[in-house]
Amino acid sequence: ETGVTQTPRHLVMGMTNKKSLKCEQHLGHNAMYWYKQSAKKPLELMFVYNFKEQTENNSVPSRFSPECPNSSHLFLHLHTLQPEDSALYLCASSPQGSGGGNTDTQYFGPGTRLTVL
Amino acid sequence: EDQVTQSPEALRLQEGESSSLNCSYTVSGLRGLFWYRQDPGKGPEFLFTLYSAGEEKEKERLKATLTKKESFLHITAPKPEDSATYLCAVQVGRDDKIIFGKGTRLHILP
């Protein structure tokens, strides 16, 4: 399988549930990202991992917890979410990651459509 | 504050009717500008990266151009399959922060 894959593609959960989103990249990239996409808003960067180390956390609530066990896999653990967290969650990867002084194109997965009831 | 603004928010064209989408930016330390295409329910698909003013890139019916303040995505003789949301993003600053615009929803009528 090539590119960036995400599972599940759709997820419905209650406010008291715990679930995880998974992302895998087959591009040999060194950086991975989580974005949130809500209707009529720009993509919001949530977390950045460079070489498995978290380098950015854009004031994301603690009910979202990322995990990056290696440079190919990225997880987003979810617990006690709110209805306003319903959105499309996108994973992306890039060859070099941020801070390297080089322009770095991101490649996106298909996203997980999350609905919180 | 770094900002990216895309216009128009939505655009409806007849098949074959050429037009342009705009991405204007006010940022410090532009390292690159990206265009993506996003179909409903899918992730953004990379189209172009532009690095400096005056640069142009083409792919099929699309051509992207860059000035010091804005980028245009020109679409020539569009077809219904070009219907999508087109996203612009900039990479800026020492920490290579990436900022996305809200996108332009393009609908090509047959």
Interface residues (C-beta under 8 A of the other chain):
Chain A: V4 Q6 K40 K41 P42 L43 L45 E56 L88 L90 A92 S98 G99 G100 G101 N102 T103 D104 T105 Q106 Y107 F108 G109 P110 G111 R113
Chain B: V4 R31 G32 F34 Y36 G41 K42 G43 P44 E45 F46 T49 Y51 L87 A89 Q91 R94 D95 D96 K97 I98 I99 F100 G101 K102 G103
